[in-house]
Amino acid sequence: MDNTLKITSMKKSLGKSLLYTLPMFLITFILMTGGKPNFTDPAPALATLIAFLLVNVLFFLMHYTGNTDKYRAVLFIIFALSLSFTLIHNMIEMRSSMSFSQADVMECKIPFCHLVIPMMILPAAFTKSIISREYFRRFCEHIVDGCFMVVGNSCTWQGILQLGMFYGGWDDGFSRIRKKPVIKKISDLWKWMPFAVLIMVVLTAALTLTPTYCSWICPFKAVTEFEQVTSVESAAKAGVFLSLFGGLVVVLPILTKKRTQCSFLCPLGAINSLSTESRHLQ
């Protein structure tokens, strides 16, 4: 009797893989062009074309080869690094610095991050706060993105639409540096930390009417933009951002081979994990 374990390959046929990729062609085209492509300027048009091909070729290879993790990691890391360095370049070009002032906040000159969405719900519901038209428009756009991520995770395999967590490529990249982890065991209790952080930031945002996660905790402020250091409080915030980035995004991923920031801190990770629990299709 043959006791050899038979493993079903995740690799799909060429035709089926192309069929799976067709909807992604449409989605990425709309997201990258807004449905109104403009090729009058060669430089942005070339950048859009390269990004379009990169996303769709890697998406096709995930299906065709069955090696989702390998090709997703490539896209994930390129996406995160490109986003951060592009944002830094734009901030320095506009302000000659990565920092922003309170005047920039009041004038809605700060890019709207989707991590702010959970922190806006309770203040909007209970305080009837008036949001400026531009800020509200950005809020609605990111609500749509959030719904896309939740619905997508409910209907597909876990991981593809986690690309919506666009900074995750940082700790994903560092987690792949070593072949074997130095720290092999992490208590399962830590998996509840993102839920605790989510509850904390939603409640504190409701009490203070400020996005407390972004103001005090977010590690990726270190590679995007942060409040000008003009006081002890702003200096403390900068110290927290740098410490969390160094610890949770760089050092611990290298030592554990896990995406520790996404797994043990990010409040959006808690929302994403709930949505993936309800998925019905592999």
GUVEX-159592 format. One line per field, with one value per atom (N, C-alpha, C): atom name; x, y, z; residue in one letter. Coordinates in steps of 0.05 Angstrom, whole numbers, plus 5000, padded with zeros to 4 digits. Layout:
atomo c(CA; ...)
px c(X; ...)
py c(Y; ...)
pz c(Z; ...)
residuo c(a; ...)
END
This chain:
atomo c(N; CA; C; N; CA; C; N; CA; C; N; CA; C; N; CA; C; N; CA; C; N; CA; C; N; CA; C; N; CA; C; N; CA; C; N; CA; C; N; CA; C; N; CA; C; N; CA; C; N; CA; C; N; CA; C; N; CA; C; N; CA; C; N; CA; C; N; CA; C; N; CA; C; N; CA; C; N; CA; C; N; CA; C; N; CA; C; N; CA; C; N; CA; C; N; CA; C; N; CA; C; N; CA; C; N; CA; C; N; CA; C; N; CA; C; N; CA; C; N; CA; C; N; CA; C; N; CA; C; N; CA; C; N; CA; C; N; CA; C; N; CA; C; N; CA; C; N; CA; C; N; CA; C; N; CA; C; N; CA; C; N; CA; C; N; CA; C; N; CA; C; N; CA; C; N; CA; C; N; CA; C; N; CA; C; N; CA; C; N; CA; C; N; CA; C; N; CA; C; N; CA; C; N; CA; C; N; CA; C; N; CA; C; N; CA; C; N; CA; C; N; CA; C; N; CA; C; N; CA; C; N; CA; C; N; CA; C; N; CA; C; N; CA; C; N; CA; C; N; CA; C; N; CA; C; N; CA; C; N; CA; C; N; CA; C; N; CA; C; N; CA; C; N; CA; C; N; CA; C; N; CA; C; N; CA; C; N; CA; C; N; CA; C; N; CA; C; N; CA; C; N; CA; C; N; CA; C; N; CA; C; N; CA; C; N; CA; C; N; CA; C; N; CA; C; N; CA; C; N; CA; C; N; CA; C; N; CA; C; N; CA; C; N; CA; C; N; CA; C; N; CA; C; N; CA; C; N; CA; C; N; CA; C; N; CA; C; N; CA; C; N; CA; C; N; CA; C; N; CA; C; N; CA; C; N; CA; C; N; CA; C; N; CA; C; N; CA; C; N; CA; C; N; CA; C; N; CA; C; N; CA; C; N; CA; C; N; CA; C; N; CA; C; N; CA; C; N; CA; C; N; CA; C; N; CA; C; N; CA; C; N; CA; C; N; CA; C; N; CA; C; N; CA; C; N; CA; C; N; CA; C; N; CA; C; N; CA; C; N; CA; C; N; CA; C; N; CA; C; N; CA; C; N; CA; C; N; CA; C; N; CA; C; N; CA; C; N; CA; C; N; CA; C; N; CA; C; N; CA; C; N; CA; C; N; CA; C; N; CA; C; N; CA; C; N; CA; C; N; CA; C; N; CA; C; N; CA; C; N; CA; C; N; CA; C; N; CA; C; N; CA; C; N; CA; C; N; CA; C; N; CA; C; N; CA; C; N; CA; C; N; CA; C; N; CA; C; N; CA; C; N; CA; C; N; CA; C; N; CA; C; N; CA; C; N; CA; C; N; CA; C; N; CA; C; N; CA; C; N; CA; C; N; CA; C; N; CA; C; N; CA; C; N; CA; C; N; CA; C; N; CA; C; N; CA; C; N; CA; C; N; CA; C; N; CA; C; N; CA; C; N; CA; C; N; CA; C; N; CA; C; N; CA; C; N; CA; C; N; CA; C; N; CA; C; N; CA; C; N; CA; C; N; CA; C; N; CA; C; N; CA; C; N; CA; C; N; CA; C; N; CA; C; N; CA; C; N; CA; C; N; CA; C; N; CA; C; N; CA; C; N; CA; C; N; CA; C; N; CA; C; N; CA; C; N; CA; C; N; CA; C; N; CA; C; N; CA; C; N; CA; C; N; CA; C; N; CA; C; N; CA; C; N; CA; C; N; CA; C; N; CA; C; N; CA; C; N; CA; C; N; CA; C; N; CA; C; N; CA; C; N; CA; C; N; CA; C; N; CA; C; N; CA; C; N; CA; C; N; CA; C; N; CA; C; N; CA; C; N; CA; C; N; CA; C; N; CA; C; N; CA; C; N; CA; C; N; CA; C; N; CA; C; N; CA; C; N; CA; C; N; CA; C; N; CA; C; N; CA; C; N; CA; C; N; CA; C; N; CA; C; N; CA; C; N; CA; C; N; CA; C; N; CA; C; N; CA; C; N; CA; C; N; CA; C; N; CA; C; N; CA; C; N; CA; C; N; CA; C; N; CA; C; N; CA; C; N; CA; C; N; CA; C; N; CA; C; N; CA; C; N; CA; C; N; CA; C; N; CA; C; N; CA; C; N; CA; C; N; CA; C; N; CA; C; N; CA; C; N; CA; C; N; CA; C; N; CA; C; N; CA; C; N; CA; C; N; CA; C; N; CA; C; N; CA; C)
px c(5017; 5000; 5018; 5011; 5027; 5018; 5036; 5029; 5040; 5049; 5060; 5038; 5044; 5024; 5022; 4999; 4994; 4987; 5001; 4996; 4985; 4962; 4949; 4962; 4971; 4985; 4965; 4973; 4957; 4960; 4977; 4982; 4957; 4951; 4927; 4935; 4917; 4922; 4926; 4939; 4944; 4918; 4898; 4873; 4858; 4857; 4843; 4856; 4883; 4898; 4893; 4892; 4886; 4857; 4839; 4811; 4809; 4824; 4824; 4836; 4855; 4869; 4853; 4834; 4818; 4804; 4790; 4778; 4799; 4823; 4844; 4853; 4853; 4860; 4841; 4816; 4796; 4798; 4801; 4803; 4827; 4851; 4875; 4874; 4861; 4859; 4843; 4820; 4803; 4817; 4830; 4844; 4867; 4882; 4906; 4900; 4877; 4871; 4846; 4832; 4806; 4785; 4790; 4771; 4774; 4793; 4797; 4827; 4838; 4866; 4875; 4898; 4909; 4939; 4945; 4971; 4986; 4977; 4989; 5017; 5022; 5048; 5062; 5084; 5097; 5107; 5118; 5130; 5109; 5087; 5067; 5054; 5050; 5038; 5055; 5082; 5100; 5100; 5100; 5099; 5074; 5051; 5026; 5026; 5037; 5039; 5056; 5079; 5097; 5083; 5070; 5056; 5033; 5019; 4996; 5006; 5028; 5039; 5050; 5064; 5075; 5054; 5033; 5012; 4998; 4992; 4977; 4994; 5019; 5037; 5041; 5046; 5051; 5025; 5002; 4977; 4972; 4979; 4976; 4995; 5020; 5039; 5031; 5017; 5007; 4988; 4971; 4951; 4965; 4980; 4991; 5011; 5028; 5048; 5039; 5018; 5009; 5026; 5047; 5065; 5057; 5035; 5023; 5042; 5054; 5070; 5094; 5107; 5131; 5125; 5106; 5100; 5085; 5068; 5055; 5075; 5096; 5117; 5131; 5137; 5151; 5134; 5108; 5090; 5086; 5083; 5078; 5102; 5126; 5150; 5155; 5152; 5156; 5135; 5111; 5089; 5094; 5102; 5107; 5130; 5153; 5176; 5171; 5158; 5152; 5134; 5113; 5094; 5108; 5125; 5138; 5157; 5174; 5194; 5182; 5160; 5145; 5133; 5121; 5109; 5130; 5153; 5175; 5184; 5188; 5197; 5177; 5151; 5131; 5130; 5132; 5132; 5155; 5179; 5203; 5200; 5189; 5185; 5166; 5144; 5123; 5131; 5143; 5148; 5177; 5195; 5223; 5228; 5210; 5212; 5192; 5197; 5177; 5157; 5162; 5144; 5122; 5101; 5078; 5071; 5058; 5050; 5020; 5011; 4983; 4966; 4978; 4964; 4958; 4977; 4972; 4949; 4947; 4925; 4899; 4897; 4872; 4863; 4882; 4875; 4872; 4872; 4867; 4888; 4913; 4935; 4949; 4939; 4951; 4937; 4952; 4939; 4922; 4899; 4880; 4888; 4896; 4903; 4879; 4876; 4852; 4853; 4875; 4876; 4859; 4853; 4838; 4808; 4799; 4770; 4758; 4769; 4756; 4755; 4773; 4774; 4755; 4743; 4724; 4695; 4690; 4663; 4648; 4658; 4644; 4642; 4663; 4660; 4639; 4638; 4618; 4590; 4587; 4561; 4550; 4567; 4558; 4562; 4581; 4586; 4575; 4567; 4556; 4577; 4602; 4623; 4621; 4626; 4625; 4653; 4653; 4677; 4678; 4701; 4703; 4697; 4689; 4681; 4704; 4728; 4751; 4758; 4757; 4764; 4743; 4717; 4696; 4698; 4706; 4709; 4731; 4753; 4774; 4765; 4749; 4738; 4721; 4703; 4686; 4701; 4722; 4739; 4751; 4761; 4774; 4754; 4729; 4708; 4704; 4703; 4699; 4722; 4747; 4770; 4768; 4759; 4756; 4736; 4713; 4693; 4703; 4718; 4730; 4748; 4764; 4783; 4767; 4746; 4731; 4716; 4702; 4687; 4706; 4729; 4748; 4760; 4766; 4777; 4757; 4731; 4710; 4706; 4716; 4710; 4734; 4758; 4782; 4801; 4824; 4842; 4855; 4863; 4874; 4901; 4904; 4930; 4930; 4914; 4915; 4907; 4884; 4875; 4886; 4904; 4918; 4938; 4940; 4956; 4944; 4918; 4906; 4920; 4933; 4949; 4977; 4978; 5000; 5028; 5030; 5057; 5067; 5051; 5059; 5083; 5090; 5113; 5139; 5139; 5163; 5171; 5152; 5159; 5159; 5144; 5145; 5173; 5185; 5212; 5233; 5232; 5251; 5248; 5223; 5219; 5231; 5239; 5250; 5280; 5293; 5322; 5336; 5328; 5340; 5326; 5340; 5328; 5313; 5323; 5310; 5306; 5284; 5280; 5298; 5305; 5320; 5301; 5278; 5257; 5235; 5232; 5215; 5187; 5184; 5158; 5148; 5124; 5111; 5084; 5078; 5053; 5029; 5009; 4985; 4969; 4975; 4960; 4965; 4989; 4995; 4977; 4963; 4946; 4922; 4916; 4893; 4901; 4927; 4936; 4923; 4922; 4910; 4881; 4866; 4838; 4838; 4856; 4858; 4866; 4885; 4893; 4870; 4855; 4832; 4811; 4804; 4784; 4795; 4820; 4832; 4832; 4840; 4842; 4814; 4795; 4768; 4756; 4760; 4749; 4764; 4790; 4805; 4801; 4797; 4791; 4764; 4745; 4718; 4720; 4737; 4739; 4755; 4776; 4793; 4788; 4772; 4767; 4793; 4812; 4836; 4843; 4856; 4864; 4887; 4882; 4903; 4924; 4915; 4935; 4955; 4946; 4964; 4981; 4969; 4983; 5004; 5000; 5018; 5031; 5020; 5029; 5040; 5029; 5035; 5066; 5077; 5106; 5115; 5096; 5103; 5104; 5099; 5105; 5135; 5151; 5180; 5188; 5171; 5178; 5157; 5141; 5122; 5124; 5107; 5108; 5100; 5109; 5105; 5103; 5092; 5089; 5116; 5117; 5142; 5149; 5175; 5184; 5189; 5169; 5170; 5166; 5161; 5155; 5163; 5161; 5167; 5148; 5122; 5102; 5108; 5114; 5120; 5146; 5165; 5190; 5184; 5166; 5159; 5145; 5128; 5114; 5135; 5154; 5174; 5190; 5196; 5210; 5195; 5168; 5151; 5150; 5147; 5146; 5172; 5195; 5220; 5225; 5218; 5222; 5205; 5179; 5161; 5170; 5179; 5187; 5212; 5231; 5256; 5250; 5232; 5227; 5208; 5185; 5164; 5166; 5179; 5181; 5208; 5229; 5256; 5266; 5271; 5285; 5269; 5244; 5229; 5222; 5215; 5210; 5235; 5259; 5283; 5287; 5282; 5287; 5266; 5241; 5219; 5210; 5218; 5208; 5178; 5167; 5138; 5134; 5111; 5105; 5093; 5111; 5102; 5085; 5091; 5075; 5046; 5043; 5017; 5002; 5017; 5005; 4998; 5014; 5012; 5006; 5003; 4997; 4975; 4976; 4959; 4929; 4914; 4885; 4870; 4880; 4867; 4871; 4893; 4897; 4876; 4865; 4843; 4818; 4812; 4789; 4792; 4816; 4821; 4819; 4828; 4827; 4798; 4781; 4753; 4740; 4747; 4735; 4745; 4770; 4780; 4767; 4758; 4745; 4719; 4707; 4681; 4683; 4708; 4711; 4701; 4690; 4679; 4693; 4709; 4722; 4752; 4765; 4795; 4808)
py c(4976; 5000; 5025; 5043; 5068; 5088; 5094; 5113; 5141; 5146; 5172; 5193; 5215; 5237; 5252; 5254; 5267; 5296; 5315; 5343; 5355; 5367; 5380; 5406; 5409; 5434; 5456; 5480; 5504; 5517; 5506; 5517; 5513; 5534; 5533; 5534; 5527; 5527; 5556; 5559; 5585; 5600; 5585; 5598; 5608; 5591; 5598; 5622; 5622; 5644; 5670; 5669; 5693; 5703; 5684; 5691; 5705; 5694; 5706; 5735; 5739; 5765; 5787; 5779; 5799; 5820; 5811; 5831; 5850; 5839; 5856; 5877; 5870; 5889; 5913; 5908; 5929; 5945; 5931; 5945; 5963; 5953; 5969; 5992; 5988; 6010; 6033; 6026; 6047; 6061; 6045; 6057; 6075; 6067; 6082; 6106; 6105; 6127; 6143; 6133; 6145; 6142; 6123; 6118; 6138; 6157; 6177; 6179; 6160; 6160; 6185; 6195; 6219; 6213; 6210; 6203; 6226; 6250; 6274; 6279; 6272; 6276; 6249; 6245; 6219; 6207; 6223; 6213; 6200; 6214; 6201; 6177; 6179; 6157; 6132; 6136; 6113; 6101; 6118; 6108; 6092; 6102; 6088; 6061; 6061; 6036; 6015; 6024; 6005; 5994; 6011; 6002; 5983; 5989; 5973; 5945; 5944; 5918; 5902; 5916; 5903; 5889; 5904; 5893; 5869; 5872; 5851; 5826; 5830; 5808; 5791; 5805; 5791; 5777; 5790; 5778; 5752; 5754; 5730; 5708; 5715; 5694; 5682; 5697; 5685; 5662; 5666; 5645; 5623; 5630; 5610; 5591; 5602; 5586; 5573; 5586; 5576; 5586; 5601; 5612; 5640; 5642; 5668; 5685; 5673; 5688; 5701; 5687; 5698; 5723; 5721; 5744; 5766; 5759; 5779; 5796; 5783; 5797; 5817; 5809; 5828; 5853; 5849; 5872; 5888; 5874; 5886; 5905; 5895; 5910; 5933; 5929; 5951; 5973; 5965; 5984; 6001; 5988; 6003; 6022; 6013; 6030; 6053; 6047; 6068; 6089; 6080; 6099; 6118; 6106; 6122; 6142; 6133; 6151; 6172; 6165; 6185; 6206; 6198; 6217; 6235; 6223; 6239; 6260; 6251; 6269; 6292; 6286; 6306; 6326; 6315; 6332; 6352; 6342; 6359; 6379; 6372; 6390; 6412; 6405; 6424; 6441; 6428; 6442; 6444; 6432; 6431; 6415; 6398; 6382; 6360; 6338; 6317; 6324; 6346; 6353; 6371; 6372; 6390; 6406; 6429; 6446; 6442; 6454; 6453; 6468; 6488; 6503; 6485; 6467; 6448; 6429; 6422; 6404; 6418; 6443; 6458; 6464; 6467; 6473; 6448; 6424; 6398; 6393; 6400; 6395; 6369; 6353; 6328; 6306; 6289; 6267; 6249; 6242; 6226; 6196; 6185; 6157; 6140; 6116; 6100; 6090; 6092; 6084; 6103; 6126; 6146; 6139; 6122; 6116; 6107; 6087; 6078; 6100; 6119; 6141; 6163; 6163; 6184; 6177; 6151; 6141; 6152; 6148; 6157; 6187; 6202; 6231; 6241; 6229; 6237; 6230; 6207; 6198; 6213; 6220; 6231; 6261; 6273; 6301; 6318; 6305; 6319; 6340; 6332; 6350; 6357; 6382; 6391; 6385; 6370; 6363; 6379; 6390; 6406; 6389; 6402; 6387; 6370; 6381; 6366; 6342; 6347; 6326; 6304; 6312; 6292; 6276; 6289; 6275; 6253; 6260; 6240; 6218; 6225; 6205; 6185; 6195; 6177; 6159; 6170; 6154; 6130; 6135; 6114; 6095; 6104; 6086; 6065; 6074; 6056; 6036; 6046; 6028; 6007; 6017; 5998; 5977; 5984; 5965; 5945; 5955; 5937; 5916; 5925; 5907; 5886; 5895; 5876; 5856; 5865; 5847; 5828; 5839; 5823; 5801; 5808; 5788; 5767; 5774; 5755; 5735; 5742; 5726; 5713; 5720; 5709; 5699; 5688; 5677; 5700; 5693; 5713; 5723; 5749; 5760; 5778; 5772; 5788; 5816; 5820; 5847; 5860; 5846; 5859; 5879; 5880; 5901; 5928; 5929; 5954; 5966; 5949; 5959; 5966; 5989; 5994; 5998; 6001; 6003; 5976; 5955; 5929; 5917; 5926; 5916; 5922; 5942; 5948; 5924; 5917; 5895; 5868; 5866; 5841; 5838; 5859; 5858; 5850; 5864; 5858; 5829; 5819; 5792; 5771; 5777; 5758; 5759; 5775; 5778; 5753; 5742; 5718; 5693; 5671; 5646; 5633; 5636; 5624; 5644; 5642; 5662; 5658; 5680; 5678; 5674; 5688; 5685; 5667; 5643; 5624; 5622; 5630; 5628; 5655; 5662; 5687; 5679; 5688; 5681; 5688; 5670; 5675; 5699; 5707; 5729; 5755; 5757; 5781; 5786; 5765; 5768; 5786; 5789; 5806; 5835; 5842; 5869; 5888; 5881; 5900; 5907; 5887; 5893; 5913; 5910; 5929; 5957; 5958; 5983; 5996; 5980; 5990; 6003; 5989; 5999; 6025; 6024; 6048; 6072; 6069; 6093; 6103; 6085; 6094; 6110; 6101; 6115; 6141; 6140; 6165; 6186; 6176; 6195; 6208; 6193; 6204; 6224; 6220; 6238; 6263; 6260; 6283; 6296; 6283; 6292; 6296; 6278; 6277; 6248; 6243; 6215; 6207; 6195; 6190; 6169; 6150; 6131; 6145; 6162; 6177; 6197; 6209; 6230; 6219; 6194; 6184; 6157; 6140; 6112; 6104; 6112; 6101; 6101; 6077; 6075; 6087; 6087; 6095; 6125; 6140; 6169; 6173; 6153; 6156; 6156; 6145; 6144; 6158; 6175; 6191; 6220; 6229; 6256; 6257; 6277; 6278; 6307; 6311; 6338; 6351; 6377; 6391; 6389; 6385; 6383; 6411; 6421; 6448; 6449; 6425; 6424; 6397; 6394; 6369; 6347; 6355; 6336; 6326; 6344; 6336; 6320; 6326; 6310; 6282; 6280; 6253; 6237; 6250; 6236; 6225; 6242; 6234; 6211; 6211; 6189; 6163; 6165; 6141; 6130; 6147; 6138; 6124; 6136; 6124; 6098; 6097; 6072; 6050; 6055; 6034; 6025; 6044; 6036; 6018; 6026; 6010; 5983; 5982; 5957; 5938; 5949; 5932; 5928; 5946; 5945; 5934; 5939; 5930; 5907; 5911; 5892; 5866; 5868; 5844; 5828; 5840; 5823; 5807; 5819; 5805; 5781; 5786; 5766; 5744; 5750; 5731; 5720; 5733; 5727; 5730; 5748; 5755; 5784; 5791; 5820; 5830; 5837; 5842; 5868; 5888; 5912; 5907; 5893; 5886; 5867; 5848; 5827; 5836; 5854; 5860; 5889; 5906; 5934; 5947; 5942; 5956; 5952; 5973; 5969; 5960; 5968; 5959; 5929; 5918; 5890; 5874; 5886; 5874; 5872; 5894; 5895; 5875; 5874; 5855; 5826; 5820; 5792; 5784; 5802; 5796; 5790; 5806; 5802; 5776; 5768; 5743; 5719; 5722; 5699; 5691; 5710; 5704; 5696; 5693; 5687; 5658; 5653; 5627; 5613; 5628; 5616; 5615; 5594; 5591; 5610)
pz c(5000; 5000; 5000; 4982; 4980; 5001; 5020; 5041; 5035; 5010; 5003; 5004; 5018; 5020; 4993; 4983; 4958; 4963; 4951; 4955; 4930; 4932; 4909; 4903; 4878; 4870; 4868; 4877; 4874; 4847; 4830; 4804; 4786; 4771; 4754; 4724; 4707; 4679; 4669; 4646; 4634; 4629; 4617; 4611; 4635; 4656; 4680; 4694; 4693; 4706; 4691; 4665; 4650; 4655; 4658; 4664; 4692; 4711; 4738; 4737; 4719; 4718; 4704; 4687; 4672; 4691; 4712; 4730; 4742; 4749; 4760; 4741; 4715; 4694; 4696; 4698; 4699; 4724; 4747; 4773; 4774; 4766; 4767; 4747; 4724; 4705; 4716; 4730; 4741; 4764; 4782; 4805; 4797; 4776; 4768; 4750; 4736; 4717; 4725; 4745; 4752; 4731; 4713; 4691; 4668; 4671; 4651; 4645; 4629; 4624; 4608; 4617; 4604; 4597; 4572; 4563; 4549; 4555; 4542; 4553; 4578; 4590; 4591; 4576; 4573; 4600; 4617; 4642; 4660; 4668; 4684; 4670; 4644; 4629; 4630; 4627; 4628; 4656; 4677; 4704; 4710; 4700; 4703; 4689; 4664; 4649; 4663; 4674; 4688; 4712; 4728; 4752; 4745; 4723; 4714; 4707; 4691; 4683; 4706; 4725; 4748; 4765; 4771; 4788; 4774; 4749; 4736; 4729; 4722; 4716; 4742; 4764; 4789; 4799; 4794; 4802; 4785; 4759; 4742; 4752; 4759; 4768; 4794; 4812; 4836; 4830; 4810; 4803; 4787; 4768; 4749; 4763; 4780; 4793; 4819; 4831; 4857; 4880; 4874; 4894; 4901; 4915; 4922; 4939; 4959; 4978; 4965; 4947; 4934; 4918; 4900; 4883; 4897; 4916; 4932; 4948; 4958; 4974; 4956; 4931; 4913; 4909; 4903; 4899; 4924; 4947; 4973; 4980; 4977; 4986; 4967; 4941; 4921; 4926; 4931; 4936; 4960; 4983; 5008; 5005; 4994; 4991; 4972; 4949; 4930; 4941; 4956; 4968; 4987; 5005; 5025; 5013; 4995; 4983; 4965; 4952; 4935; 4953; 4975; 4994; 5006; 5014; 5025; 5005; 4980; 4959; 4955; 4955; 4951; 4975; 4999; 5023; 5023; 5016; 5016; 4994; 4971; 4949; 4956; 4971; 4978; 5002; 5023; 5048; 5056; 5040; 5046; 5071; 5078; 5103; 5103; 5118; 5122; 5144; 5158; 5180; 5171; 5187; 5181; 5206; 5202; 5224; 5230; 5252; 5259; 5239; 5226; 5205; 5182; 5175; 5153; 5160; 5186; 5194; 5192; 5201; 5201; 5172; 5154; 5126; 5109; 5123; 5109; 5087; 5093; 5074; 5080; 5099; 5105; 5089; 5075; 5060; 5079; 5070; 5087; 5086; 5108; 5110; 5118; 5107; 5113; 5142; 5156; 5184; 5202; 5191; 5206; 5207; 5188; 5186; 5212; 5226; 5251; 5272; 5271; 5291; 5285; 5261; 5254; 5258; 5262; 5263; 5287; 5311; 5335; 5337; 5332; 5333; 5313; 5289; 5270; 5279; 5292; 5301; 5325; 5344; 5370; 5373; 5358; 5362; 5339; 5318; 5294; 5284; 5285; 5277; 5247; 5241; 5213; 5201; 5179; 5165; 5139; 5133; 5109; 5084; 5063; 5039; 5028; 5027; 5017; 5035; 5061; 5080; 5078; 5075; 5073; 5048; 5026; 5001; 5003; 5016; 5020; 5038; 5058; 5076; 5061; 5044; 5029; 5010; 4998; 4980; 4995; 5019; 5034; 5046; 5052; 5060; 5038; 5013; 4991; 4990; 4993; 4993; 5016; 5039; 5062; 5057; 5045; 5038; 5018; 4998; 4978; 4991; 5011; 5025; 5041; 5055; 5072; 5055; 5035; 5017; 5003; 4993; 4979; 4996; 5021; 5039; 5047; 5045; 5051; 5028; 5005; 4981; 4968; 4976; 4964; 4986; 4977; 4996; 5012; 5037; 5054; 5043; 5040; 5033; 5009; 4988; 4964; 4969; 4982; 4986; 5011; 5025; 5047; 5036; 5009; 4997; 5003; 5010; 5019; 5043; 5058; 5081; 5069; 5057; 5039; 5051; 5077; 5089; 5099; 5098; 5108; 5094; 5070; 5056; 5071; 5088; 5103; 5122; 5140; 5158; 5144; 5122; 5107; 5095; 5085; 5073; 5094; 5117; 5138; 5149; 5149; 5159; 5142; 5117; 5099; 5097; 5113; 5112; 5121; 5144; 5155; 5145; 5142; 5134; 5157; 5181; 5204; 5226; 5242; 5263; 5287; 5300; 5325; 5348; 5347; 5367; 5354; 5363; 5350; 5362; 5387; 5401; 5411; 5402; 5411; 5422; 5446; 5459; 5442; 5442; 5427; 5437; 5462; 5473; 5458; 5445; 5430; 5406; 5397; 5373; 5380; 5406; 5414; 5416; 5415; 5418; 5397; 5371; 5352; 5359; 5370; 5378; 5401; 5420; 5443; 5433; 5414; 5402; 5387; 5372; 5357; 5376; 5397; 5416; 5429; 5437; 5450; 5433; 5407; 5390; 5382; 5379; 5373; 5396; 5420; 5444; 5449; 5448; 5453; 5431; 5406; 5385; 5390; 5400; 5406; 5429; 5448; 5471; 5464; 5448; 5442; 5415; 5398; 5371; 5355; 5360; 5345; 5338; 5315; 5308; 5325; 5348; 5368; 5358; 5342; 5332; 5314; 5297; 5279; 5295; 5315; 5330; 5349; 5359; 5380; 5374; 5357; 5357; 5330; 5308; 5281; 5275; 5272; 5267; 5240; 5221; 5194; 5191; 5212; 5212; 5207; 5215; 5211; 5182; 5164; 5136; 5119; 5131; 5116; 5124; 5142; 5152; 5181; 5195; 5224; 5233; 5257; 5268; 5273; 5267; 5273; 5302; 5308; 5336; 5346; 5361; 5372; 5402; 5414; 5442; 5454; 5480; 5492; 5482; 5479; 5470; 5442; 5423; 5396; 5394; 5412; 5413; 5423; 5443; 5453; 5431; 5416; 5394; 5374; 5366; 5347; 5358; 5384; 5396; 5395; 5400; 5398; 5370; 5350; 5322; 5315; 5321; 5314; 5329; 5354; 5370; 5360; 5354; 5345; 5317; 5300; 5273; 5276; 5291; 5295; 5307; 5327; 5341; 5326; 5318; 5306; 5276; 5263; 5233; 5224; 5239; 5231; 5248; 5273; 5290; 5294; 5305; 5311; 5286; 5263; 5239; 5231; 5234; 5228; 5247; 5273; 5293; 5293; 5286; 5288; 5261; 5239; 5212; 5211; 5226; 5226; 5222; 5211; 5207; 5233; 5252; 5279; 5281; 5266; 5267; 5258; 5236; 5226; 5244; 5256; 5273; 5301; 5312; 5341; 5348; 5328; 5334; 5317; 5291; 5272; 5277; 5282; 5287; 5262; 5238; 5214; 5210; 5221; 5220; 5234; 5256; 5271; 5254; 5240; 5222; 5200; 5188; 5166; 5175; 5199; 5209; 5213; 5221; 5224; 5197; 5177; 5150; 5138; 5143; 5131; 5144; 5168; 5182; 5167; 5153; 5140; 5111; 5101; 5073; 5068; 5044; 5038; 5015; 5000; 4977; 4982; 4973; 4976; 4956)
residuo c(m; m; m; d; d; d; n; n; n; t; t; t; l; l; l; k; k; k; i; i; i; t; t; t; s; s; s; m; m; m; k; k; k; k; k; k; s; s; s; l; l; l; g; g; g; k; k; k; s; s; s; l; l; l; l; l; l; y; y; y; t; t; t; l; l; l; p; p; p; m; m; m; f; f; f; l; l; l; i; i; i; t; t; t; f; f; f; i; i; i; l; l; l; m; m; m; t; t; t; g; g; g; g; g; g; k; k; k; p; p; p; n; n; n; f; f; f; t; t; t; d; d; d; p; p; p; a; a; a; p; p; p; a; a; a; l; l; l; a; a; a; t; t; t; l; l; l; i; i; i; a; a; a; f; f; f; l; l; l; l; l; l; v; v; v; n; n; n; v; v; v; l; l; l; f; f; f; f; f; f; l; l; l; m; m; m; h; h; h; y; y; y; t; t; t; g; g; g; n; n; n; t; t; t; d; d; d; k; k; k; y; y; y; r; r; r; a; a; a; v; v; v; l; l; l; f; f; f; i; i; i; i; i; i; f; f; f; a; a; a; l; l; l; s; s; s; l; l; l; s; s; s; f; f; f; t; t; t; l; l; l; i; i; i; h; h; h; n; n; n; m; m; m; i; i; i; e; e; e; m; m; m; r; r; r; s; s; s; s; s; s; m; m; m; s; s; s; f; f; f; s; s; s; q; q; q; a; a; a; d; d; d; v; v; v; m; m; m; e; e; e; c; c; c; k; k; k; i; i; i; p; p; p; f; f; f; c; c; c; h; h; h; l; l; l; v; v; v; i; i; i; p; p; p; m; m; m; m; m; m; i; i; i; l; l; l; p; p; p; a; a; a; a; a; a; f; f; f; t; t; t; k; k; k; s; s; s; i; i; i; i; i; i; s; s; s; r; r; r; e; e; e; y; y; y; f; f; f; r; r; r; r; r; r; f; f; f; c; c; c; e; e; e; h; h; h; i; i; i; v; v; v; d; d; d; g; g; g; c; c; c; f; f; f; m; m; m; v; v; v; v; v; v; g; g; g; n; n; n; s; s; s; c; c; c; t; t; t; w; w; w; q; q; q; g; g; g; i; i; i; l; l; l; q; q; q; l; l; l; g; g; g; m; m; m; f; f; f; y; y; y; g; g; g; g; g; g; w; w; w; d; d; d; d; d; d; g; g; g; f; f; f; s; s; s; r; r; r; i; i; i; r; r; r; k; k; k; k; k; k; p; p; p; v; v; v; i; i; i; k; k; k; k; k; k; i; i; i; s; s; s; d; d; d; l; l; l; w; w; w; k; k; k; w; w; w; m; m; m; p; p; p; f; f; f; a; a; a; v; v; v; l; l; l; i; i; i; m; m; m; v; v; v; v; v; v; l; l; l; t; t; t; a; a; a; a; a; a; l; l; l; t; t; t; l; l; l; t; t; t; p; p; p; t; t; t; y; y; y; c; c; c; s; s; s; w; w; w; i; i; i; c; c; c; p; p; p; f; f; f; k; k; k; a; a; a; v; v; v; t; t; t; e; e; e; f; f; f; e; e; e; q; q; q; v; v; v; t; t; t; s; s; s; v; v; v; e; e; e; s; s; s; a; a; a; a; a; a; k; k; k; a; a; a; g; g; g; v; v; v; f; f; f; l; l; l; s; s; s; l; l; l; f; f; f; g; g; g; g; g; g; l; l; l; v; v; v; v; v; v; v; v; v; l; l; l; p; p; p; i; i; i; l; l; l; t; t; t; k; k; k; k; k; k; r; r; r; t; t; t; q; q; q; c; c; c; s; s; s; f; f; f; l; l; l; c; c; c; p; p; p; l; l; l; g; g; g; a; a; a; i; i; i; n; n; n; s; s; s; l; l; l; s; s; s; t; t; t; e; e; e; s; s; s; r; r; r; h; h; h; l; l; l; q; q; q)
END
